[in-house]
Amino acid sequence: MTFADLMTLLMCFFVLLLAFSEMDVQKFKQLSGSMKEAFGVQTEVKVKSIPKGTSLIAQEFSPGKPEKTALNEVRQFTIDSNRNTLDALNREIAETREHAKKLRLALRDEIAKGAVAIETDGKKIIIRILENASFDSGKADVKPQFKPVLAKITRLLDNAFGEITISGHTDNVPISNDEFSSNWDLSTNRAVRVAHEILSRARINEKRITVTGHADTQPVAPNDTPENRAKNRRVDISIVRGSQLDTQETMGVDDAGVESPSADNQAPGEDEEDQV
């Protein structure tokens, strides 16, 4: 038997002794406790976090103390430019309607006779001269009896503001005579004659005036009845407001030589409507 065989047999013997032995757990704990007190073994301390190394940044710098904000949510303050622009536009439209109301008061007799109509379109005022009182059929010369009306309109324009467009219009009935070859010629010549009458009586800067002819391309009513065709034969004087709210050239009916009637003497049918 060799030494190795002897060591193997001893190991098996002690393993068998350990297997057949019965350990008293309570006595083992008491024995181990006595040994810890006798030899001064350090007591076990429970830790709540895993031990970590100390860095240079943690030693030299400390985190800032968070402070609670006054509001629970962050709000962004913006300027509503679109709303400001819309308010300014509405104010200009309201002033345009007020100006048109003064024009209706100044021209109430002509409006009642059906020679003139006043309308508004946004910031634009339209003085509509109808053919039945101002021109002979197929002619471009202003009737002599209408020239005093045109003179009154000229005084109103002289105290008005903005750009002025004088545009001629016809119905869809073709025209061809010795003087005019088409409705384009007729509408343009009527607008030019009205422009000449206005410029000869007023101090209006010619740069403010634009003259156009549209023939039958811009009707205000269908060309299906004689009454509607008569509405389409017209000359429109359009006053377009500029970007500035004119304070120096505000027109009043007294400037046109017409006294402003009181509420009791106001002509019937005059209201806040855009069209008369």
C-alpha positions as CSV (number, residue, x, y, z in Angstrom):
1,M,0.0,0.0,0.0
2,T,1.4,3.4,-0.9
3,F,1.1,6.7,1.0
4,A,-1.4,8.0,-1.5
5,D,-3.7,5.0,-0.9
6,L,-3.5,5.7,2.8
7,M,-4.4,9.4,2.5
8,T,-7.4,8.4,0.3
9,L,-8.7,6.0,2.9
10,L,-8.3,8.6,5.6
11,M,-10.2,11.1,3.6
12,C,-13.1,8.7,3.0
13,F,-13.2,7.8,6.7
14,F,-13.6,11.4,7.8
15,V,-16.2,12.1,5.1
16,L,-18.2,9.1,6.4
17,L,-17.9,10.4,9.9
18,L,-19.2,13.8,8.8
19,A,-22.1,12.3,6.9
20,F,-23.3,10.3,9.8
21,S,-22.9,13.1,12.4
22,E,-25.8,15.2,13.6
23,M,-25.2,19.0,14.0
24,D,-27.0,20.9,16.7
25,V,-27.6,24.4,15.1
26,Q,-28.6,26.1,18.4
27,K,-25.4,24.9,20.1
28,F,-23.3,25.9,17.0
29,K,-24.7,29.5,17.2
30,Q,-24.0,29.7,20.9
31,L,-20.4,28.4,20.3
32,S,-19.8,30.8,17.5
33,G,-21.1,33.8,19.6
34,S,-18.9,32.9,22.5
35,M,-15.9,32.7,20.2
36,K,-16.8,36.2,18.6
37,E,-16.9,37.8,22.1
38,A,-13.7,36.0,23.2
39,F,-11.7,37.0,20.1
40,G,-13.3,40.4,19.5
41,V,-14.8,39.7,16.1
42,Q,-16.4,42.9,14.5
43,T,-20.1,42.9,14.4
44,E,-22.0,42.9,11.1
45,V,-23.3,46.2,9.9
46,K,-26.0,46.3,7.2
47,V,-25.5,48.7,4.4
48,K,-28.3,50.2,2.3
49,S,-26.3,50.9,-0.8
50,I,-23.3,49.4,-2.6
51,P,-20.0,50.9,-1.5
52,K,-18.6,53.3,-4.2
53,G,-15.3,54.8,-4.7
54,T,-14.7,58.5,-4.1
55,S,-13.9,60.7,-7.2
56,L,-12.0,64.0,-7.4
57,I,-15.0,65.8,-8.7
58,A,-17.2,64.6,-5.8
59,Q,-14.6,65.9,-3.3
60,E,-14.1,69.3,-4.9
61,F,-17.5,70.1,-6.2
62,S,-21.0,69.8,-4.6
63,P,-24.2,69.6,-6.6
64,G,-26.4,72.8,-6.6
65,K,-29.4,72.9,-4.5
66,P,-32.6,72.7,-6.6
67,E,-35.1,75.5,-6.0
68,K,-38.8,75.1,-6.6
69,T,-40.2,77.4,-9.3
70,A,-43.1,79.7,-8.7
71,L,-45.2,78.1,-11.4
72,N,-45.9,74.5,-12.0
73,E,-45.6,75.0,-15.8
74,V,-43.6,77.2,-18.1
75,R,-45.5,79.6,-20.2
76,Q,-44.4,81.4,-23.3
77,F,-45.4,85.0,-23.9
78,T,-46.0,86.0,-27.5
79,I,-47.3,89.1,-29.2
80,D,-50.4,88.4,-31.4
81,S,-49.5,90.5,-34.4
82,N,-52.2,89.0,-36.5
83,R,-54.9,90.2,-34.0
84,N,-53.4,93.7,-34.0
85,T,-53.4,93.8,-37.8
86,L,-57.0,92.6,-37.9
87,D,-58.1,95.3,-35.4
88,A,-56.4,98.0,-37.5
89,L,-58.1,96.7,-40.6
90,N,-61.5,96.6,-39.0
91,R,-61.0,100.2,-37.8
92,E,-60.2,101.4,-41.3
93,I,-63.2,99.6,-42.7
94,A,-65.4,101.2,-40.1
95,E,-64.0,104.7,-41.0
96,T,-64.6,103.9,-44.7
97,R,-68.2,103.2,-44.1
98,E,-68.6,106.4,-42.0
99,H,-67.0,108.3,-44.9
100,A,-69.5,106.7,-47.4
101,K,-72.4,107.7,-45.1
102,K,-71.3,111.3,-45.4
103,L,-71.1,111.0,-49.1
104,R,-74.7,109.6,-49.2
105,L,-75.8,112.6,-47.2
106,A,-74.1,115.0,-49.6
107,L,-75.5,113.2,-52.7
108,R,-78.9,112.2,-51.3
109,D,-80.9,114.1,-53.9
110,E,-79.0,112.5,-56.8
111,I,-79.3,109.1,-55.1
112,A,-83.1,109.5,-54.8
113,K,-83.3,110.3,-58.5
114,G,-81.3,107.1,-59.4
115,A,-78.4,109.0,-61.1
116,V,-75.8,108.1,-58.5
117,A,-75.2,105.2,-56.1
118,I,-72.7,104.9,-53.3
119,E,-71.2,101.5,-52.2
120,T,-68.3,100.3,-50.1
121,D,-66.0,97.3,-50.6
122,G,-63.6,96.8,-47.7
123,K,-61.5,100.0,-47.6
124,K,-62.8,101.2,-51.0
125,I,-65.7,103.6,-51.6
126,I,-67.4,103.5,-55.0
127,I,-69.4,106.4,-56.4
128,R,-71.4,104.8,-59.2
129,I,-72.5,107.1,-62.1
130,L,-75.4,105.5,-64.0
131,E,-75.8,106.0,-67.8
132,N,-79.4,107.1,-67.8
133,A,-78.6,110.4,-66.2
134,S,-75.1,111.1,-67.4
135,F,-74.6,109.8,-71.0
136,D,-76.7,109.4,-74.1
137,S,-76.9,105.9,-75.5
138,G,-73.7,105.1,-77.5
139,K,-72.1,108.5,-76.6
140,A,-69.2,109.4,-74.4
141,D,-70.0,113.1,-73.8
142,V,-71.3,114.0,-70.4
143,K,-74.8,115.4,-70.5
144,P,-75.0,119.2,-69.8
145,Q,-77.6,118.7,-67.1
146,F,-75.4,116.2,-65.3
147,K,-72.3,118.4,-65.1
148,P,-73.5,120.2,-61.9
149,V,-73.8,116.8,-60.2
150,L,-70.3,116.0,-61.4
151,A,-69.2,119.3,-60.0
152,K,-70.5,118.3,-56.6
153,I,-68.8,115.0,-56.8
154,T,-65.6,116.8,-57.7
155,R,-65.8,118.9,-54.6
156,L,-66.2,115.8,-52.5
157,L,-63.3,114.1,-54.2
158,D,-61.2,117.3,-53.7
159,N,-61.6,116.8,-49.9
160,A,-61.3,113.1,-50.0
161,F,-58.2,110.9,-49.5
162,G,-56.5,107.9,-51.1
163,E,-56.1,106.8,-54.7
164,I,-58.9,107.5,-57.2
165,T,-59.8,105.1,-60.0
166,I,-62.3,106.1,-62.7
167,S,-63.4,103.0,-64.7
168,G,-65.9,102.8,-67.5
169,H,-68.3,99.8,-68.0
170,T,-70.9,98.8,-70.6
171,D,-73.4,96.0,-71.1
172,N,-72.9,93.0,-73.4
173,V,-74.7,94.5,-76.4
174,P,-72.0,95.1,-79.1
175,I,-71.6,98.6,-80.5
176,S,-70.1,99.7,-83.8
177,N,-70.6,103.2,-85.1
178,D,-68.6,106.0,-86.7
179,E,-67.2,107.1,-83.3
180,F,-66.6,103.8,-81.4
181,S,-65.7,100.4,-82.8
182,S,-66.3,98.4,-79.7
183,N,-67.5,98.6,-76.1
184,W,-63.9,98.9,-75.1
185,D,-63.6,102.2,-76.9
186,L,-66.9,103.4,-75.4
187,S,-66.2,102.5,-71.8
188,T,-62.6,104.0,-72.0
189,N,-63.8,107.2,-73.5
190,R,-66.5,107.7,-71.0
191,A,-64.0,107.3,-68.1
192,V,-61.6,109.7,-69.8
193,R,-64.4,112.4,-70.2
194,V,-65.3,112.1,-66.6
195,A,-61.7,112.3,-65.6
196,H,-61.3,115.5,-67.7
197,E,-64.4,117.1,-66.0
198,I,-63.0,116.3,-62.5
199,L,-59.5,117.5,-63.2
200,S,-60.8,120.7,-64.8
201,R,-62.7,121.6,-61.6
202,A,-60.6,120.2,-58.7
203,R,-57.1,120.6,-57.2
204,I,-56.5,116.9,-57.2
205,N,-53.1,115.7,-58.1
206,E,-53.2,113.8,-61.4
207,K,-50.9,111.1,-60.0
208,R,-53.7,110.0,-57.7
209,I,-56.0,109.3,-60.6
210,T,-56.1,106.1,-62.8
211,V,-58.5,105.8,-65.8
212,T,-59.5,102.4,-67.1
213,G,-62.1,100.9,-69.5
214,H,-63.5,97.4,-68.9
215,A,-66.3,97.1,-71.5
216,D,-68.7,94.3,-70.3
217,T,-66.1,92.3,-68.3
218,Q,-67.2,93.5,-64.9
219,P,-71.0,93.6,-64.7
220,V,-72.8,94.3,-61.4
221,A,-75.9,92.4,-62.6
222,P,-76.6,89.7,-65.2
223,N,-77.2,91.1,-68.7
224,D,-80.5,89.3,-69.1
225,T,-83.0,92.1,-68.8
226,P,-83.1,95.8,-69.9
227,E,-83.0,96.9,-66.3
228,N,-79.9,94.9,-65.5
229,R,-78.1,96.0,-68.6
230,A,-78.9,99.6,-67.6
231,K,-77.2,99.0,-64.2
232,N,-74.1,97.7,-66.0
233,R,-73.8,100.8,-68.2
234,R,-71.9,103.0,-65.7
235,V,-68.8,104.9,-64.7
236,D,-67.3,104.0,-61.3
237,I,-65.3,106.4,-59.3
238,S,-63.4,104.3,-56.7
239,I,-61.6,105.9,-53.7
240,V,-59.2,103.5,-52.1
241,R,-57.8,104.2,-48.6
242,G,-54.1,104.1,-48.2
243,S,-52.1,102.7,-45.2
244,Q,-52.4,106.0,-43.3
245,L,-55.6,107.0,-41.5
246,D,-55.8,110.5,-43.0
247,T,-56.4,113.1,-40.3
248,Q,-55.6,116.2,-42.3
249,E,-57.9,115.4,-45.2
250,T,-61.0,114.1,-43.4
251,M,-63.9,115.0,-45.6
252,G,-67.1,116.6,-44.1
253,V,-70.4,117.3,-45.8
254,D,-70.0,121.0,-45.0
255,D,-66.9,121.1,-47.3
256,A,-69.1,120.1,-50.2
257,G,-71.5,123.0,-49.6
258,V,-74.2,120.7,-48.1
259,E,-75.5,121.2,-44.5
260,S,-75.6,118.1,-42.4
261,P,-79.2,117.3,-41.6
262,S,-80.3,116.3,-38.1
263,A,-81.6,112.9,-37.3
264,D,-85.2,114.2,-37.7
265,N,-84.5,115.6,-41.1
266,Q,-82.5,112.6,-42.4
267,A,-83.6,111.5,-45.8
268,P,-85.6,108.3,-45.8
269,G,-83.9,105.1,-46.9
270,E,-80.5,106.2,-45.6
271,D,-79.0,103.7,-43.2
272,E,-75.9,101.8,-42.3
273,E,-76.1,99.5,-45.4
274,D,-73.1,99.4,-47.7
275,Q,-75.2,100.0,-50.8
276,V,-77.9,102.5,-51.6
